[in-house]
């Protein structure tokens, strides 16, 4: 009788699987270390808060798109909606009239009605 062993069941660490699972996280940790060495104020809590504030909009959109793609409802109109919201924010920040804001809001509602 001969015994056979399964391929890949050795006691070592599978580097390829480790990189596939944790590669992006390791790369992020490497970037944090490099930027902290280059500029020690990078790890300052005020800077970390600033970075988190800057990526919040993109992160929320990415989170929403993840759920849309997971449910097989591929919808790629997020870019145009983000541009429209940016335009509305620019008009409001500039101090536009209430008519402009109401027209923009009604346009967004119409877009949402047709998209749904």
Beta strands, then each sheet from edge to edge (+ up, - down):
end
